[in-house]
């Protein structure tokens, strides 16, 4: 699968079918700190990503109130 990490702009190719939560953890990230997007769909930790798909992992950033 083709994985794009934003906002870093990194691109990775990962072989095989993976569950989203397992993929996020295998990249050293914490689930809940990134949104996983396939096309126009937001994926959950239990969704499967196939070997031939492209996804984007986008960091969730909160600024808070001042």
PDB file of N, CA, C and O in Angstrom:
ATOM      1  N   UNK A   1       0.843  -1.182   0.000  1.00  0.00           N
ATOM      2  CA  UNK A   1       0.000   0.000   0.000  1.00  0.00           C
ATOM      3  C   UNK A   1       0.883   1.237   0.000  1.00  0.00           C
ATOM      4  O   UNK A   1       2.024   1.212   0.461  1.00  0.00           O
ATOM      5  N   UNK A   2       0.335   2.297  -0.520  1.00  0.00           N
ATOM      6  CA  UNK A   2       1.045   3.575  -0.563  1.00  0.00           C
ATOM      7  C   UNK A   2       0.526   4.426   0.594  1.00  0.00           C
ATOM      8  O   UNK A   2      -0.679   4.652   0.707  1.00  0.00           O
ATOM      9  N   UNK A   3       1.431   4.898   1.452  1.00  0.00           N
ATOM     10  CA  UNK A   3       1.063   5.674   2.636  1.00  0.00           C
ATOM     11  C   UNK A   3       1.727   7.039   2.550  1.00  0.00           C
ATOM     12  O   UNK A   3       2.938   7.142   2.355  1.00  0.00           O
ATOM     13  N   UNK A   4       0.924   8.086   2.697  1.00  0.00           N
ATOM     14  CA  UNK A   4       1.459   9.456   2.736  1.00  0.00           C
ATOM     15  C   UNK A   4       1.237  10.003   4.138  1.00  0.00           C
ATOM     16  O   UNK A   4       0.114   9.993   4.642  1.00  0.00           O
ATOM     17  N   UNK A   5       2.311  10.482   4.771  1.00  0.00           N
ATOM     18  CA  UNK A   5       2.238  11.054   6.113  1.00  0.00           C
ATOM     19  C   UNK A   5       2.248  12.569   6.005  1.00  0.00           C
ATOM     20  O   UNK A   5       3.169  13.153   5.435  1.00  0.00           O
ATOM     21  N   UNK A   6       1.228  13.197   6.550  1.00  0.00           N
ATOM     22  CA  UNK A   6       1.122  14.658   6.519  1.00  0.00           C
ATOM     23  C   UNK A   6       1.051  15.195   7.945  1.00  0.00           C
ATOM     24  O   UNK A   6       0.427  14.546   8.785  1.00  0.00           O
ATOM     25  N   UNK A   7       1.630  16.298   8.258  1.00  0.00           N
ATOM     26  CA  UNK A   7       2.162  17.315   7.353  1.00  0.00           C
ATOM     27  C   UNK A   7       3.626  17.109   6.966  1.00  0.00           C
ATOM     28  O   UNK A   7       4.195  17.966   6.291  1.00  0.00           O
ATOM     29  N   UNK A   8       4.258  15.998   7.370  1.00  0.00           N
ATOM     30  CA  UNK A   8       5.677  15.786   7.069  1.00  0.00           C
ATOM     31  C   UNK A   8       5.959  15.631   5.578  1.00  0.00           C
ATOM     32  O   UNK A   8       7.056  15.946   5.118  1.00  0.00           O
ATOM     33  N   UNK A   9       4.980  15.150   4.825  1.00  0.00           N
ATOM     34  CA  UNK A   9       5.173  14.933   3.402  1.00  0.00           C
ATOM     35  C   UNK A   9       5.910  13.638   3.075  1.00  0.00           C
ATOM     36  O   UNK A   9       6.279  13.411   1.923  1.00  0.00           O
ATOM     37  N   UNK A  10       6.127  12.789   4.076  1.00  0.00           N
ATOM     38  CA  UNK A  10       6.799  11.495   3.842  1.00  0.00           C
ATOM     39  C   UNK A  10       5.880  10.554   3.086  1.00  0.00           C
ATOM     40  O   UNK A  10       4.664  10.577   3.274  1.00  0.00           O
ATOM     41  N   UNK A  11       6.463   9.727   2.231  1.00  0.00           N
ATOM     42  CA  UNK A  11       5.703   8.716   1.504  1.00  0.00           C
ATOM     43  C   UNK A  11       6.373   7.373   1.705  1.00  0.00           C
ATOM     44  O   UNK A  11       7.593   7.252   1.597  1.00  0.00           O
ATOM     45  N   UNK A  12       5.562   6.362   2.001  1.00  0.00           N
ATOM     46  CA  UNK A  12       6.057   5.014   2.264  1.00  0.00           C
ATOM     47  C   UNK A  12       5.293   4.016   1.415  1.00  0.00           C
ATOM     48  O   UNK A  12       4.143   4.252   1.043  1.00  0.00           O
ATOM     49  N   UNK A  13       5.935   2.906   1.114  1.00  0.00           N
ATOM     50  CA  UNK A  13       5.258   1.778   0.495  1.00  0.00           C
ATOM     51  C   UNK A  13       5.361   0.617   1.474  1.00  0.00           C
ATOM     52  O   UNK A  13       6.457   0.247   1.894  1.00  0.00           O
ATOM     53  N   UNK A  14       4.219   0.047   1.835  1.00  0.00           N
ATOM     54  CA  UNK A  14       4.167  -1.042   2.806  1.00  0.00           C
ATOM     55  C   UNK A  14       3.467  -2.223   2.146  1.00  0.00           C
ATOM     56  O   UNK A  14       2.380  -2.081   1.586  1.00  0.00           O
ATOM     57  N   UNK A  15       4.097  -3.377   2.219  1.00  0.00           N
ATOM     58  CA  UNK A  15       3.546  -4.575   1.584  1.00  0.00           C
ATOM     59  C   UNK A  15       2.501  -5.232   2.477  1.00  0.00           C
ATOM     60  O   UNK A  15       2.620  -5.236   3.702  1.00  0.00           O
ATOM     61  N   UNK A  16       1.486  -5.781   1.842  1.00  0.00           N
ATOM     62  CA  UNK A  16       0.498  -6.577   2.558  1.00  0.00           C
ATOM     63  C   UNK A  16      -0.736  -5.817   2.978  1.00  0.00           C
ATOM     64  O   UNK A  16      -0.798  -4.589   2.917  1.00  0.00           O
ATOM     65  N   UNK A  17      -1.705  -6.580   3.401  1.00  0.00           N
ATOM     66  CA  UNK A  17      -2.990  -6.082   3.888  1.00  0.00           C
ATOM     67  C   UNK A  17      -2.846  -5.829   5.386  1.00  0.00           C
ATOM     68  O   UNK A  17      -2.283  -6.660   6.099  1.00  0.00           O
ATOM     69  N   UNK A  18      -3.342  -4.701   5.871  1.00  0.00           N
ATOM     70  CA  UNK A  18      -3.194  -4.362   7.294  1.00  0.00           C
ATOM     71  C   UNK A  18      -4.477  -3.761   7.850  1.00  0.00           C
ATOM     72  O   UNK A  18      -5.233  -3.097   7.142  1.00  0.00           O
ATOM     73  N   UNK A  19      -4.701  -4.009   9.127  1.00  0.00           N
ATOM     74  CA  UNK A  19      -5.754  -3.315   9.865  1.00  0.00           C
ATOM     75  C   UNK A  19      -5.191  -1.935  10.217  1.00  0.00           C
ATOM     76  O   UNK A  19      -4.014  -1.820  10.558  1.00  0.00           O
ATOM     77  N   UNK A  20      -6.013  -0.896  10.137  1.00  0.00           N
ATOM     78  CA  UNK A  20      -5.566   0.486  10.344  1.00  0.00           C
ATOM     79  C   UNK A  20      -4.840   0.653  11.676  1.00  0.00           C
ATOM     80  O   UNK A  20      -3.753   1.229  11.712  1.00  0.00           O
ATOM     81  N   UNK A  21      -5.413   0.166  12.761  1.00  0.00           N
ATOM     82  CA  UNK A  21      -4.784   0.322  14.077  1.00  0.00           C
ATOM     83  C   UNK A  21      -3.407  -0.313  14.133  1.00  0.00           C
ATOM     84  O   UNK A  21      -2.479   0.260  14.704  1.00  0.00           O
ATOM     85  N   UNK A  22      -3.267  -1.500  13.539  1.00  0.00           N
ATOM     86  CA  UNK A  22      -1.970  -2.185  13.505  1.00  0.00           C
ATOM     87  C   UNK A  22      -0.963  -1.407  12.667  1.00  0.00           C
ATOM     88  O   UNK A  22       0.207  -1.303  13.033  1.00  0.00           O
ATOM     89  N   UNK A  23      -1.416  -0.868  11.555  1.00  0.00           N
ATOM     90  CA  UNK A  23      -0.544  -0.080  10.687  1.00  0.00           C
ATOM     91  C   UNK A  23      -0.028   1.160  11.413  1.00  0.00           C
ATOM     92  O   UNK A  23       1.166   1.457  11.381  1.00  0.00           O
ATOM     93  N   UNK A  24      -0.934   1.876  12.064  1.00  0.00           N
ATOM     94  CA  UNK A  24      -0.552   3.097  12.786  1.00  0.00           C
ATOM     95  C   UNK A  24       0.501   2.773  13.845  1.00  0.00           C
ATOM     96  O   UNK A  24       1.516   3.462  13.941  1.00  0.00           O
ATOM     97  N   UNK A  25       0.265   1.731  14.636  1.00  0.00           N
ATOM     98  CA  UNK A  25       1.220   1.347  15.680  1.00  0.00           C
ATOM     99  C   UNK A  25       2.557   0.892  15.085  1.00  0.00           C
ATOM    100  O   UNK A  25       3.613   1.175  15.652  1.00  0.00           O
ATOM    101  N   UNK A  26       2.518   0.190  13.949  1.00  0.00           N
ATOM    102  CA  UNK A  26       3.765  -0.283  13.327  1.00  0.00           C
ATOM    103  C   UNK A  26       4.634   0.874  12.833  1.00  0.00           C
ATOM    104  O   UNK A  26       5.843   0.718  12.657  1.00  0.00           O
ATOM    105  N   UNK A  27       4.019   2.022  12.611  1.00  0.00           N
ATOM    106  CA  UNK A  27       4.760   3.216  12.188  1.00  0.00           C
ATOM    107  C   UNK A  27       5.256   4.033  13.378  1.00  0.00           C
ATOM    108  O   UNK A  27       5.837   5.104  13.204  1.00  0.00           O
ATOM    109  N   UNK A  28       5.023   3.515  14.602  1.00  0.00           N
ATOM    110  CA  UNK A  28       5.474   4.207  15.806  1.00  0.00           C
ATOM    111  C   UNK A  28       4.569   5.346  16.221  1.00  0.00           C
ATOM    112  O   UNK A  28       4.970   6.213  16.997  1.00  0.00           O
ATOM    113  N   UNK A  29       3.344   5.348  15.706  1.00  0.00           N
ATOM    114  CA  UNK A  29       2.381   6.399  16.030  1.00  0.00           C
ATOM    115  C   UNK A  29       1.350   5.866  17.012  1.00  0.00           C
ATOM    116  O   UNK A  29       1.195   4.655  17.166  1.00  0.00           O
ATOM    117  N   UNK A  30       0.654   6.765  17.668  1.00  0.00           N
ATOM    118  CA  UNK A  30      -0.388   6.399  18.624  1.00  0.00           C
ATOM    119  C   UNK A  30      -1.741   6.577  17.952  1.00  0.00           C
ATOM    120  O   UNK A  30      -2.033   7.633  17.391  1.00  0.00           O
ATOM    121  N   UNK A  31      -2.571   5.526  18.012  1.00  0.00           N
ATOM    122  CA  UNK A  31      -3.912   5.658  17.439  1.00  0.00           C
ATOM    123  C   UNK A  31      -4.628   6.796  18.163  1.00  0.00           C
ATOM    124  O   UNK A  31      -4.458   6.973  19.369  1.00  0.00           O
ATOM    125  N   UNK A  32      -5.406   7.545  17.444  1.00  0.00           N
ATOM    126  CA  UNK A  32      -6.080   8.708  18.017  1.00  0.00           C
ATOM    127  C   UNK A  32      -5.312  10.002  17.807  1.00  0.00           C
ATOM    128  O   UNK A  32      -5.857  11.086  18.010  1.00  0.00           O
ATOM    129  N   UNK A  33      -4.039   9.897  17.399  1.00  0.00           N
ATOM    130  CA  UNK A  33      -3.260  11.109  17.129  1.00  0.00           C
ATOM    131  C   UNK A  33      -3.152  11.393  15.640  1.00  0.00           C
ATOM    132  O   UNK A  33      -2.606  12.418  15.232  1.00  0.00           O
ATOM    133  N   UNK A  34      -3.683  10.464  14.818  1.00  0.00           N
ATOM    134  CA  UNK A  34      -3.701  10.655  13.365  1.00  0.00           C
ATOM    135  C   UNK A  34      -5.067  10.278  12.814  1.00  0.00           C
ATOM    136  O   UNK A  34      -5.739   9.389  13.336  1.00  0.00           O
ATOM    137  N   UNK A  35      -5.465  10.966  11.755  1.00  0.00           N
ATOM    138  CA  UNK A  35      -6.642  10.563  10.987  1.00  0.00           C
ATOM    139  C   UNK A  35      -6.119   9.741   9.823  1.00  0.00           C
ATOM    140  O   UNK A  35      -5.121  10.100   9.198  1.00  0.00           O
ATOM    141  N   UNK A  36      -6.796   8.637   9.535  1.00  0.00           N
ATOM    142  CA  UNK A  36      -6.407   7.794   8.407  1.00  0.00           C
ATOM    143  C   UNK A  36      -7.486   7.945   7.341  1.00  0.00           C
ATOM    144  O   UNK A  36      -8.657   7.657   7.585  1.00  0.00           O
ATOM    145  N   UNK A  37      -7.082   8.396   6.161  1.00  0.00           N
ATOM    146  CA  UNK A  37      -8.017   8.772   5.105  1.00  0.00           C
ATOM    147  C   UNK A  37      -7.736   7.947   3.852  1.00  0.00           C
ATOM    148  O   UNK A  37      -6.592   7.829   3.415  1.00  0.00           O
ATOM    149  N   UNK A  38      -8.805   7.377   3.280  1.00  0.00           N
ATOM    150  CA  UNK A  38      -8.725   6.656   2.004  1.00  0.00           C
ATOM    151  C   UNK A  38      -9.720   7.335   1.073  1.00  0.00           C
ATOM    152  O   UNK A  38     -10.931   7.211   1.257  1.00  0.00           O
ATOM    153  N   UNK A  39      -9.213   8.051   0.075  1.00  0.00           N
ATOM    154  CA  UNK A  39     -10.097   8.805  -0.817  1.00  0.00           C
ATOM    155  C   UNK A  39     -10.827   9.876  -0.020  1.00  0.00           C
ATOM    156  O   UNK A  39     -10.199  10.765   0.556  1.00  0.00           O
ATOM    157  N   UNK A  40     -12.160   9.789   0.013  1.00  0.00           N
ATOM    158  CA  UNK A  40     -12.974  10.730   0.784  1.00  0.00           C
ATOM    159  C   UNK A  40     -13.443  10.136   2.104  1.00  0.00           C
ATOM    160  O   UNK A  40     -14.244  10.752   2.807  1.00  0.00           O
ATOM    161  N   UNK A  41     -12.950   8.938   2.455  1.00  0.00           N
ATOM    162  CA  UNK A  41     -13.428   8.228   3.646  1.00  0.00           C
ATOM    163  C   UNK A  41     -12.427   8.295   4.784  1.00  0.00           C
ATOM    164  O   UNK A  41     -11.228   8.098   4.588  1.00  0.00           O
ATOM    165  N   UNK A  42     -12.937   8.578   5.985  1.00  0.00           N
ATOM    166  CA  UNK A  42     -12.153   8.532   7.208  1.00  0.00           C
ATOM    167  C   UNK A  42     -12.246   7.112   7.750  1.00  0.00           C
ATOM    168  O   UNK A  42     -13.348   6.601   7.949  1.00  0.00           O
ATOM    169  N   UNK A  43     -11.107   6.466   7.992  1.00  0.00           N
ATOM    170  CA  UNK A  43     -11.085   5.074   8.426  1.00  0.00           C
ATOM    171  C   UNK A  43     -10.965   4.968   9.944  1.00  0.00           C
ATOM    172  O   UNK A  43     -10.443   5.869  10.601  1.00  0.00           O
ATOM    173  N   UNK A  44     -11.453   3.857  10.487  1.00  0.00           N
ATOM    174  CA  UNK A  44     -11.328   3.577  11.917  1.00  0.00           C
ATOM    175  C   UNK A  44     -10.238   2.529  12.127  1.00  0.00           C
ATOM    176  O   UNK A  44      -9.764   1.921  11.167  1.00  0.00           O
ATOM    177  N   UNK A  45      -9.843   2.320  13.377  1.00  0.00           N
ATOM    178  CA  UNK A  45      -8.782   1.364  13.705  1.00  0.00           C
ATOM    179  C   UNK A  45      -9.080  -0.046  13.213  1.00  0.00           C
ATOM    180  O   UNK A  45      -8.151  -0.807  12.942  1.00  0.00           O
ATOM    181  N   UNK A  46     -10.354  -0.412  13.092  1.00  0.00           N
ATOM    182  CA  UNK A  46     -10.731  -1.768  12.694  1.00  0.00           C
ATOM    183  C   UNK A  46     -10.835  -1.962  11.181  1.00  0.00           C
ATOM    184  O   UNK A  46     -10.960  -3.096  10.719  1.00  0.00           O
ATOM    185  N   UNK A  47     -10.787  -0.885  10.407  1.00  0.00           N
ATOM    186  CA  UNK A  47     -10.875  -1.006   8.946  1.00  0.00           C
ATOM    187  C   UNK A  47      -9.611  -1.657   8.390  1.00  0.00           C
ATOM    188  O   UNK A  47      -8.520  -1.504   8.939  1.00  0.00           O
ATOM    189  N   UNK A  48      -9.787  -2.388   7.284  1.00  0.00           N
ATOM    190  CA  UNK A  48      -8.661  -3.025   6.603  1.00  0.00           C
ATOM    191  C   UNK A  48      -8.232  -2.168   5.411  1.00  0.00           C
ATOM    192  O   UNK A  48      -9.062  -1.584   4.714  1.00  0.00           O
ATOM    193  N   UNK A  49      -6.927  -2.108   5.195  1.00  0.00           N
ATOM    194  CA  UNK A  49      -6.373  -1.440   4.022  1.00  0.00           C
ATOM    195  C   UNK A  49      -5.679  -2.516   3.195  1.00  0.00           C
ATOM    196  O   UNK A  49      -4.821  -3.245   3.693  1.00  0.00           O
ATOM    197  N   UNK A  50      -6.059  -2.602   1.937  1.00  0.00           N
ATOM    198  CA  UNK A  50      -5.517  -3.619   1.040  1.00  0.00           C
ATOM    199  C   UNK A  50      -4.167  -3.179   0.473  1.00  0.00           C
ATOM    200  O   UNK A  50      -3.830  -1.994   0.470  1.00  0.00           O
ATOM    201  N   UNK A  51      -3.421  -4.142   0.003  1.00  0.00           N
ATOM    202  CA  UNK A  51      -2.076  -3.923  -0.525  1.00  0.00           C
ATOM    203  C   UNK A  51      -2.041  -2.925  -1.683  1.00  0.00           C
ATOM    204  O   UNK A  51      -1.052  -2.210  -1.845  1.00  0.00           O
ATOM    205  N   UNK A  52      -3.101  -2.865  -2.488  1.00  0.00           N
ATOM    206  CA  UNK A  52      -3.103  -2.009  -3.681  1.00  0.00           C
ATOM    207  C   UNK A  52      -3.753  -0.643  -3.457  1.00  0.00           C
ATOM    208  O   UNK A  52      -4.028   0.071  -4.422  1.00  0.00           O
ATOM    209  N   UNK A  53      -4.004  -0.268  -2.199  1.00  0.00           N
ATOM    210  CA  UNK A  53      -4.682   0.999  -1.910  1.00  0.00           C
ATOM    211  C   UNK A  53      -3.696   2.084  -1.482  1.00  0.00           C
ATOM    212  O   UNK A  53      -2.568   1.806  -1.075  1.00  0.00           O
ATOM    213  N   UNK A  54      -4.162   3.331  -1.587  1.00  0.00           N
ATOM    214  CA  UNK A  54      -3.390   4.485  -1.133  1.00  0.00           C
ATOM    215  C   UNK A  54      -4.152   5.149   0.005  1.00  0.00           C
ATOM    216  O   UNK A  54      -5.362   5.359  -0.086  1.00  0.00           O
ATOM    217  N   UNK A  55      -3.431   5.479   1.085  1.00  0.00           N
ATOM    218  CA  UNK A  55      -4.050   6.154   2.224  1.00  0.00           C
ATOM    219  C   UNK A  55      -3.180   7.329   2.651  1.00  0.00           C
ATOM    220  O   UNK A  55      -2.010   7.436   2.284  1.00  0.00           O
ATOM    221  N   UNK A  56      -3.790   8.198   3.431  1.00  0.00           N
ATOM    222  CA  UNK A  56      -3.079   9.341   3.992  1.00  0.00           C
ATOM    223  C   UNK A  56      -3.235   9.297   5.501  1.00  0.00           C
ATOM    224  O   UNK A  56      -4.339   9.080   6.003  1.00  0.00           O
ATOM    225  N   UNK A  57      -2.152   9.500   6.229  1.00  0.00           N
ATOM    226  CA  UNK A  57      -2.191   9.648   7.678  1.00  0.00           C
ATOM    227  C   UNK A  57      -1.918  11.109   7.975  1.00  0.00           C
ATOM    228  O   UNK A  57      -0.837  11.618   7.680  1.00  0.00           O
ATOM    229  N   UNK A  58      -2.888  11.775   8.553  1.00  0.00           N
ATOM    230  CA  UNK A  58      -2.775  13.208   8.823  1.00  0.00           C
ATOM    231  C   UNK A  58      -2.793  13.430  10.329  1.00  0.00           C
ATOM    232  O   UNK A  58      -3.711  12.980  11.015  1.00  0.00           O
ATOM    233  N   UNK A  59      -1.781  14.122  10.844  1.00  0.00           N
ATOM    234  CA  UNK A  59      -1.677  14.395  12.275  1.00  0.00           C
ATOM    235  C   UNK A  59      -2.862  15.235  12.741  1.00  0.00           C
ATOM    236  O   UNK A  59      -3.282  16.178  12.070  1.00  0.00           O
ATOM    237  N   UNK A  60      -3.391  14.868  13.909  1.00  0.00           N
ATOM    238  CA  UNK A  60      -4.473  15.627  14.530  1.00  0.00           C
ATOM    239  C   UNK A  60      -3.816  16.641  15.453  1.00  0.00           C
ATOM    240  O   UNK A  60      -3.076  16.271  16.364  1.00  0.00           O
ATOM    241  N   UNK A  61      -4.088  17.923  15.216  1.00  0.00           N
ATOM    242  CA  UNK A  61      -3.456  18.986  15.986  1.00  0.00           C
ATOM    243  C   UNK A  61      -4.539  19.830  16.643  1.00  0.00           C
ATOM    244  O   UNK A  61      -5.497  20.252  15.996  1.00  0.00           O
ATOM    245  N   UNK A  62      -4.368  20.069  17.937  1.00  0.00           N
ATOM    246  CA  UNK A  62      -5.317  20.902  18.667  1.00  0.00           C
ATOM    247  C   UNK A  62      -4.573  22.089  19.248  1.00  0.00           C
ATOM    248  O   UNK A  62      -3.541  21.929  19.900  1.00  0.00           O
ATOM    249  N   UNK A  63      -5.104  23.287  19.007  1.00  0.00           N
ATOM    250  CA  UNK A  63      -4.442  24.483  19.501  1.00  0.00           C
ATOM    251  C   UNK A  63      -4.932  24.947  20.857  1.00  0.00           C
ATOM    252  O   UNK A  63      -4.209  25.637  21.575  1.00  0.00           O
ATOM    253  N   UNK A  64      -6.163  24.574  21.221  1.00  0.00           N
ATOM    254  CA  UNK A  64      -6.704  25.002  22.503  1.00  0.00           C
ATOM    255  C   UNK A  64      -7.121  26.463  22.489  1.00  0.00           C
ATOM    256  O   UNK A  64      -6.941  27.160  21.490  1.00  0.00           O
ATOM    257  N   UNK A  65      -7.675  26.919  23.591  1.00  0.00           N
ATOM    258  CA  UNK A  65      -8.156  28.303  23.723  1.00  0.00           C
ATOM    259  C   UNK A  65      -7.143  29.140  24.489  1.00  0.00           C
ATOM    260  O   UNK A  65      -6.364  28.623  25.290  1.00  0.00           O
ATOM    261  N   UNK A  66      -7.169  30.438  24.228  1.00  0.00           N
ATOM    262  CA  UNK A  66      -6.281  31.358  24.958  1.00  0.00           C
ATOM    263  C   UNK A  66      -7.085  32.310  25.767  1.00  0.00           C
ATOM    264  O   UNK A  66      -6.524  33.165  26.452  1.00  0.00           O
TER     265      UNK A  66
END
